[in-house]
Amino acid sequence: MLRYLTAEALAAYPRLRDSMHRDRTAQFRDRLKWAVTVDADGFERDEYDAMNPLYVIWEMPDGTHGGSMRFLPTSGRTMVHDHFPQLLNGADVRSDRIWECTRFCIAQGAGAHVAGALMLAGGELMRAFALTHLLGVFDARMVRIYNMIGATPEVLGSTGEGRDKISVGLWHYRSQDRQAVLRRARISSDLSEYWFSRSFGHPINRRIAA
């Protein structure tokens, strides 16, 4: 199931929190060989985790992490602006209505539907908070995943070649994309909205026209 939790709220779910940070270590340091910071507990964390971001987390039946993404509004500090500004090609993406999504992580052994569920959750945030776009940095391997899910971004700029290619892209909400992602995630619209309302205490009541 999907949970939407700020970093402060996530503290109430230590099993979920700790397994998320360990899975991030396994993915970003061990498998992808990124130069990330891992603490003595084996947790991958960075400076943006300290900014009380919103996490979308797929929770497994045993209460552990199956996959996650992290969101911060672009009106404040973000990874794109701090580390990849050259890829924006002069685009103005600082807005309370544009959120950055980072640390897309899938636990080893999680089903293929988990990636779709996380992308679905990003769309639900756009619907609920009247966001115009999501902004994200992604590597070459993610292009196939986004295309497969049915959530392909508009690429603003890229650097590198082949498997080393890094891009910055924008996603905007389209109702037809939501239907495709629901199918990919194997989640009904009603269940997705229930998970959202359980986390935030109110239903998704703001819809953006396609």
N, C-alpha and C positions, 0 to 999 in steps of 0.2 A: 504494500500500500504506500501511497505518497504522504509524506509529511512536509509541511512548510514551517520552518522553525528559524527564528533569529538565533545568533550565537548565544545570546543570554538565555533564551528558552531551551536551547539544546543542552544546556548544563543539567537539566532535569532528566536527561536520557543518556547517562554516561556510557552504557553499552553501545548505543547507536553512535554517539559522538566518537568514542575511542576507536571503534571499528572503521568509521569513516576515515579518520586520520591515518590509520594503519593501511587501509586500502589505497589511500592516496600515495603513501610511501611505496607500496608495491607497484602501483602503476607508473608514477612519475619518476621515481628514482630507480627502481629495480628493472622495470621493463623498458621504459622509454629513455632511461639514462639522462634525465634532466638534472641540472645542477640546482636541486631544491634543498631546503633546510629541513633536517630531521632531528628531533630532540632525543633525549636519553630514553624516552618511552617508546621510541620508534614511530612517533607521530610526525607526519609532514604538515607543517604549518608555515604561514607567511604573514607579512605585515597586514594583509587585508582581512585575515581571520580575526585580527584584533579590533576591527572597525565595526563590530556587531552586524555583519552582513546577514542577509536572509539566505538560508539553505533550503533547497528542495532535495529531499532524501527519499529514496525508495527503501522502505523498511522490510526486511525479510521476516518470515513467520517467527523466527527465534529472537527477533528484536535487534538483529545486527544490520549493518549497512549493505545494501545491494547496489547502490549507485547514487550519485549526487551531483548537484551544481550549486554554485554560489553566486549571489546577486548583490550588486551595489549600484546606486544611482550615479550616473555620470556627472551630476552636478558637483560631486566631491571627487576625492582621489580614486583613481582606478588603475588597473594594470595597463590598459591600453595607453592612457595618457602618460603614465610614469615610465613605461618601458618600450612602447611601440608607436610613439607619435608620428614617426616618419611614414608609417603605413596608412595613415589617415588621408594623405594627399590633400591636406588643407580643409577637410570636411569638419564642420562644426557639430560635434556630438556631445556637447555638455548640456544636459537638460534633466530636470526631475522626471521627465516622461520618456527618457531613454535610460535603460538599466544595462549595466555590463554583466554578462554571465561568464564565469570562469570556473576552473577546476572541475571540468566534466570528467567524472570518474565512474567506472563500472567495476564492481568487484569481480574477481575471478570466479567463474562458475555461475554468475548471475545469468538469467535467461536473456535472449535477444530482445524481448519485449521491454526490458528495463530502460534501454536507451530511448525508445519511443515514449515511455512514460515520463521521462525527464523532459523531453522536448514538449510533450503535451503540457506539462506543468508550467513551462515557460510561457506558452500561449495563454494559459489560464491567468497567469499574472498580468499579461497584457490586457486581457479582457476586463479583469477586475479593477485595475488601477489606471485604465485609460492610457496605457503606454503606447507610444507611437512605434518604438523599435526596441529590440534587444541588440546589444553590441558584444562581439566576442572575438578573441584571438583563437585561431585553430591551426593545427598542423595538417599535413597532406592526408594522413590516414582518416581524418574526420570527414573529408569531403564525401567519400563513399558512404559513410554512415548517415550523414545528413540527407544525401540523395535517396538512400534506401528508406529512411523514415518518412520522407516527404516534406522536409523542412530545410530547403536549400537557401543559404543566405545570399545577399547581394555583396559581392567582394569589393571592398574599398581599396585595398592595396595588398601586395605580397612581396616577400623577399625570399631568396633561396630557390633551389631547384629540386625536383624529384621528391624523395621522401623527406628532405630537409626544408621543404617549402613551408613558410609560415604566412598566414593571411589574417587580415582583420575584415570582419563582415558584419552586416546588419540584417536582422530578421524583422519583418513586419507581419502583423496579424492578418490572415485571410481565412474566412470561414471554411472554404473548401480545403485548405491545408489542415485545419483542425480535424475534419472528418477523416482524412487520410491518416493522420497521426493517431487518432483514436483506434482505427483499425489495426495499425501497426502495433500499438501498445496493448491491444486486446482488452481495452477498458471501455465501458459504456460512458456516455456523456453524463448520465445521472450519477454514476459512481464517482467520476472525476469531480463533479461539482460538490458531492457530499464530502469528499476528502478535503476540498478547499474550505468549505464552510465549517468543518470540524476544527481545522487549524486556526482560522481567522475569526470564528464566531459570527460570521455573517455570510450570506450567499454571494456568488458572483452576480452582481447586479448592474454592472456597467459593461456594455458590449460595444465593440468597435465595428463599424460597418466594414464589410469586405471591400 
